[in-house]
Amino acid sequence: MADFALARPMQGERETEVSTMAVWNVNHSDGKMRFGSYTRKATTPSGCNEPFKNAYWCPKRKWFSKEPCPFSNRFECMSFARLCGGV
């Protein structure tokens, strides 16, 4: 487990206000997409290229991208990764 000593102020330094970041989960199941507390019907059966606020969700990378993925489904993405060695 990481030691969080760097998060504490060093001796002689003043404490400053620390900004926090909300962490939320993206989930695709039962034909629904869940972005944190927001739930809606999924537009694709695999969860690939699901639009959300001018970004597209990639379930393989578990991250958003600004442009849609060139693959039509997750099977094509996995086939490309096997043939080329990665995306």
ChimeraX attribute file (.defattr): number of C-alpha atoms within 10 A of each C-alpha:
attribute: neighborCount
match mode: 1-to-1
recipient: residues
	/A:1	3
	/A:2	4
	/A:3	6
	/A:4	7
	/A:5	8
	/A:6	7
	/A:7	8
	/A:8	10
	/A:9	11
	/A:10	10
	/A:11	6
	/A:12	6
	/A:13	8
	/A:14	8
	/A:15	9
	/A:16	8
	/A:17	6
	/A:18	7
	/A:19	5
	/A:20	6
	/A:21	6
	/A:22	5
	/A:23	6
	/A:24	10
	/A:25	9
	/A:26	15
	/A:27	15
	/A:28	19
	/A:29	12
	/A:30	9
	/A:31	13
	/A:32	16
	/A:33	20
	/A:34	16
	/A:35	14
	/A:36	12
	/A:37	8
	/A:38	8
	/A:39	13
	/A:40	10
	/A:41	12
	/A:42	18
	/A:43	14
	/A:44	15
	/A:45	14
	/A:46	17
	/A:47	22
	/A:48	22
	/A:49	23
	/A:50	20
	/A:51	18
	/A:52	11
	/A:53	6
	/A:54	10
	/A:55	15
	/A:56	19
	/A:57	21
	/A:58	19
	/A:59	17
	/A:60	12
	/A:61	9
	/A:62	11
	/A:63	11
	/A:64	17
	/A:65	15
	/A:66	11
	/A:67	12
	/A:68	17
	/A:69	16
	/A:70	9
	/A:71	13
	/A:72	13
	/A:73	15
	/A:74	18
	/A:75	11
	/A:76	12
	/A:77	17
	/A:78	16
	/A:79	12
	/A:80	14
	/A:81	12
	/A:82	11
	/A:83	8
	/A:84	9
	/A:85	9
	/A:86	10
	/A:87	10
